[in-house]
Amino acid sequence: MNKGKLFLGSCFALTLALPAMAQTIVIHAGTLIAIPGTTPLVKQSIVIEDGKVLRIENGYVRQDDSQTIDLSCCHVLPGFIDMHVHLTSKVAPGGKLRVVTENSADLALRAAEYAKLTIEAGFTTVVDLGTGRRAHEKAIYALRDATREHRLPGPRIVAVGSPISPTGKSRTGLYRSEVEDVVGPQAVCNGADDCRRAVREQVKRGADAINFYNTGSLLDDYLVEQTFTDAEMLAIVETAHSLGRKVIADGHTAAGVNAAIRAGADVLDTMPWPDKETWRLIRKNKTFFSPHLYAFAVSLGDTEESLRDGTTHWLPEPILKRMLTVKQNTSSAQEAHQRGVRIAFGSDTGVINHGDNAGEFEELVKNGLSTMDAITTATVNAASALGMEQIIGSLKKGYAADIVAFENNPLQNISELRQVVFVMRDGVVYRNEL
Ligand SMILES: [Zn+2]
């Protein structure tokens, strides 16, 4: 293969790659981190059949009836998992208008473009956390099914549909009442019974996991510290679990976060302001934490002046200053890591550019994680947070052949994870620049 010549991102190239699923593929890995957190091994062969890892052997194995992919130059890892993306959107001025000018087909086409950028960046599984719009739900489920079947290039998508929220706290923009009747937020519920209905409805429409807003938004004028009542949160989590769905609670302040942990939420998203009780509850319930630090860095920069240069510079200044305060304080991610909390990787692409997901690795290392620990957040930990630890996040017999490779050692310099040269998902090659 010639460097830069074989870039299997186009649909044409994809049709070439697909028949490979039926045959055996052997990857020669120069250095292999099969299970992040364990010692890398050199000169390994990964034998793949029907999109799954059949076995891993010492040395470079050759089989007459198989295709060999030479990654002997490279550092080979399991494909990455991102717990927080918004595949149908990209934050920019004018977003409120696009809600009424773009339909689900527009969103699906936009999302297809972003999904391609995402897998080409080495992210083979993502959790789409939704927008709260019905047009989004239609688009994301169509895209999820298309990428699952390799009809379009993209990651394996775990979709939440619309986040569950109480009246007035959906985080969607407000419109005149007659416009709201058409584009109003989905999955709104009030009272425990109504929240059970909302969860069941999301699952019926296609949700793979459930996301709910346990606090108001960081972008609100007034910070609402807990949205749902304890009883409502319990109803959301119990119903989701009874339907086999993991639950992600998205919020910032301790009151709402603590209530979500007590209710049994599996993953805490964002959480910049925990308190002592939060850490006690996390330890007791073994809750995962997904902080997404890079989105703050890109949106805001490091200084008050840089607020005006960030990607969200057009937001009202008091809100930007509040977000900058979050960034300037010791991060909850740093404290979480010191306390041994399991961190699951999340980038919030849509706020940052799609395909720029790997920037989060650098922020995790800046916040005290070792390079191996940072890699573990996007593999072993995220897989466990999703209940998919028997399928993805490691390379073992029977696991999905989700594989990424880098020419330089990411354990020495985490920024190397921005330079992916090979990406495979379920045995199908989506990028090969060797
Ligand atoms: Zn987000």
Boltz pocket constraint, residues with backbone or C-beta under 6 A from the ligand:
constraints:
  - pocket:
      binder: B
      contacts: [[A, 84], [A, 85], [A, 86], [A, 129], [A, 348], [A, 349], [A, 351]]
      max_distance: 6.0
